[in-house]
Amino acid sequence: MEAKRKNVKVFFTPSRKVPDVAVVFSIKYNAGGLCLKKLQRNCPCPVVCKGCHHAALCYAVYECVRDKVMGSPLELSRSRVSNIKCGSLGGDFVLSWNTAPTMSAIRKSLVLATSCLVPYKLYTKYVDNAKLMGIKPDRAEFNGLVEGMGKSIKSGISIAIVGKARLDKAKLQKLADKVYEKTPAQKADTPRKKLPKLEEHKSEYPSWEAKGLGAALAVEYIQLKSNGMNMDLAGTKIQVYSRSWESKKKSLKPRIKDYVDKKFKKMGAHLGGVLAYLIATQCHGSVETVKAASKVKADKITDLIKSSF
């Protein structure tokens, strides 16, 4: 089920097999890929690289949302939000969180998140993040980043809601209307300048190209079957923090079909909703990925995992 109000799209898939509601909120904006993952762990990239500046701004937006919904016991009691995360997935900046399965709780969480789409007000947070990444903050560069994010927000906000809520078309339309009405006006100060040309993010650990539903499924499979191997899904890459990955890959790949038979095919008609919820709560997919997960058939999953393995 979907609803739309100008640049705002809202998608809903129900599932009675999950405990609450997961929400995914995304815009088409470069969020820095693996640089954002570094920032989430409070550590810089080895050198300032392409993506560091974008990650510093996107993480500032995430911090604003996090503080609004979970900054203290008071905010948490009012928002009823938990498990808030952010990610850089494909070409999207993604926020995800869990909330109570009621119309009022979902609407409240969306309004709070939308109110933080004010990148031009987040210079102080940006500066802190930039310094951690080894960037010398520059107001004109920041203004350029803000202009780009503002254009992305105006271009489109996508939202996916997955879980136990009872939403019909009319309620979904009200949510789209509310987000549209509450989206702040976008502006950017002058002067503005482009970022310097920087190299791509480099790492000594194995990584490979992967995106969309196949990437999300591959990450879930590897994490489960590798005894908790540390890894990231960011931008258009999967990165594994193990130099023995190639030998582990040889043992994991032949077992994919057996894994799918045991963990997916038994779900029957409930598969789509539960899988979409899992991907949403792990922040392993954009709205488009969550939509794809809600519609996927079990007999397609083996090939999807192999395509990103």
N, C-alpha and C positions, 0 to 999 in steps of 0.2 A: 504494500500500500504506500502511495506517495502523495505529497502535496507540494505546491509551489507558490511562492509569492515573489515575483520579479527575480531578484538574484539569489533567493533563499529556497533551497530544496530540502525537504524532510522525508525520510524513508523510514518505514516501520515494519518489523517482522516480529510476530508474537512467538513466545515459547513458554509453555507451562512447566517445562523441565528445568528451569533455572531459578535462582533464588530471588532475583530482583530485576532491575533494568540496567543495561549498559548503554551508554551514549557515546557516539563518535562524532566529533565536530572538526571539520577540516576545510582548509582553503588551499587553492593552488598557488603555493609559494615555496621556493627553495628554502628549506629549514636547516641546511648545513650538513645533511647526511651523517657520517660518523663523527663529525665535529660536535654535533648536538649530543651524541652519546658520551663523548668525553666531558662535555660541560655538565651533564647530568651526574657524572661521578666526581665532580669538582677537581678535574685535572685538565691541563692544557694539552693541545696537540703538540707533538715534538717541535714543530715549526708552524708559524702562522701560515695557513694554507687556504685554498679556495673552500669556502663554506664556514670559516670561523666567524666572520662578521654576521652572516645570516643566522648562525646558531645563537650568537649573543643576543640578537634582537628577538628571535623566536622564544628563547628561554625566558626573556624578560616578560613576554606576553604570558607564558605558562606560569611564571611566578605570580603575576598579577591575579590570574584565575585561581591558582592554588590558595593564595592568601584570602581571596574573597569568599571561597567556599569552605576552607579548612584552616584558616589562619589562627583560630583559637576555638575553644569549646563552644563559644557563643555562635560563631559563624557556622561551625559544623552542625550544631543543633538546629539552626535555621535552614541550612541548605540541604541537609540530609544526603550529602555527597561523600563518597569514599573512593579510594583506589584511583586517584587522579594521576594521569600520566601524559607525557607528550612524546611525539615521535616525528621523524623525518622519513617519509615513506613514499618512494617514487618521486613525484614532483609536488607532494603535498606536505603541509604542516598540519599535524594531527594532534588533537587533544582527545582523551577518552576518560570516562569516569563512570562510576556506578551510583545509582540513586534509588530511592524508593519507587515502587511501581505504581505511582499515582500521577494523575494529570498535573496536580499542583506542584509536586516535587520535580517532575521533569521540566515543567515550565520555569520554575524558580531557578533550576540549575542552568538552563539555557540562557535565561536573562542575565544571570551573573557572569557567565562566560562571555556573552556578547558584549557586555559593558566594558570588558577589558580589551576590546579591539580598538585601542587608542594608542597605536605605536608611537605617535608624536609626543605622548606624555611620559614615555618610559625611558628617557635618556639616562636617568640616574641608575636604574637597574641595568641598562645596557652597558654603561661604563664599568660597573662592577664585573659583569660577565666578560666584557672585552679584555679587561686587565687580567683576569684569570686565564684567558686564552692567549695572553702574550701580545695583545693588540694595543697599540697606542690610540686611545679614543680620539676621534676627530668628529666634530659636530657636523661638518658638511657631509662627510661620508654617512653618518647616521641619518641625516635628512634625506639622502639619496635612498637609503634602505627603507626608510619610512614611506617615501613616495611609492616605491615598488610594492610594499606590503599593502598600502592603501588601495592601489589599483587591483591587487588580487582580491581584496575584500569586496570591492565594488563589483568585480567580475562574478563572484559567486561564493556563497557559503553553503556547504553540504553537511547534512546532519543525518545520522542513522541512529535509530532507537531500536533496541533488541531486548525482548524479555517478557516479563509477566504482566505488563500493563494492558489495560483494556482501552484501546484507542480505536476510534472509527475515523472515517474520512473527514468528518466535520471537526473532530478534535485535532486531527493532524493539521488541518488547514489553519486552525487557531494558533497552533504552535509556529507554523511558518509565518503567519501574520505578525505574531508577537516578536519573533526574532528580527524580522524585517523592520518593524517599527522601532525596535530598541537598538538597532545597529548604529553606532555613533558616526557622525560625519567624519570623513577622512580628510586630513590636510597634512602638509609637510612644509616646514620652514625653509627659508633660503639663508645662505647659499647651499647648493647641493653639488656633490661631485661623485663621480664613479669610483668604485673600489679599485685599488691597484690590481694589476694582473698577478695572480698567485698560482702556484702549482696545486695539482690535485692532492687530496689527502693520501698520505702514504703510510703503510704499516708493514711490519715484519711478519705479520701473521697471515695465514691463507684467507683469501676472500674471492668471491666470484659474483657475477652478475645474476640478479634474481629480483623479481618484483611481482606484485599482485598476489592473487590467491595461492599460486604455486609456491611462492616464497614463504608466505605465512604458514602453509601446511608443512613445508620442508623444515622450517625452524622448529615447529612443534614436535615433529618426528625426531629430529636429531637430538633435541633437548631430552626427550623422554627415553630414547634408546641408547644414548651415549653416556649414561650415568651422570647427567647434569653437566655436560661439557659447556663451558662458557662461550657465548656467542652473541652477536648483534645482528639485527636486521635494520638497516638504515640506508636511506637514499635508494639506490638500485643495487645494493650489495648485501650479501650475507658474509659476515666475517666470523671465523672460528679462532678462539684464542688457544690454539694448540698446534704445535709444529708436527704432531703426529697425525694430523687430520687425514692425510692420504691413505694411511693404513686403516684408520677407523672407517673411512668412507667405503673401502672395499668390503668390510664386514657388514656395514649397515645397508648398503644398496640392495642386496639380494633379499632382504627381509621386509621390504616395503609392502609388498602385496599381503603378506601374512599379517602385518600391522593393520592394514586397512580392513582386512576381513574381520579381525577381532575387535577393532575399536570404532569402526564407522558403519559397517553394514548392519550390525545389530541394532543401530539406532532407528532404522526404518524411517517413518514419516517425520520423526522428531529431529533428524540429523541437521537440517538446514538451520533451524532456530538455535540449537545448542552450539553448533560450530560457529555461527555468526557471533554469538555471545562470547564464546571463548576467544576468538580473534579480537573482538572489541575490547575485552577486559585486559588482554595482554598488550594492547596497543600495537598489534602486528599488522594492522590493515587500515587503509583509508576507508571512506564511506563506500567507494566503488568496490573495494575488496570485500567488505562486510556484506554488501548486496549480493555479490557473486557467491559468497559462502552460503547465504540463505537459500540459494536456488540450486546448489551443486548436487549432483547425484553421486552416490557412493561408488558406482563403477567407474567414475571419472577421476577419482582422487589419486589412485596409484600413478596414473600418467601425469597428473598435476605435480605431485611430489617429485617424480623423476625429472620433470622438465626444469626444476630448480635445484637439482642435486649435484 
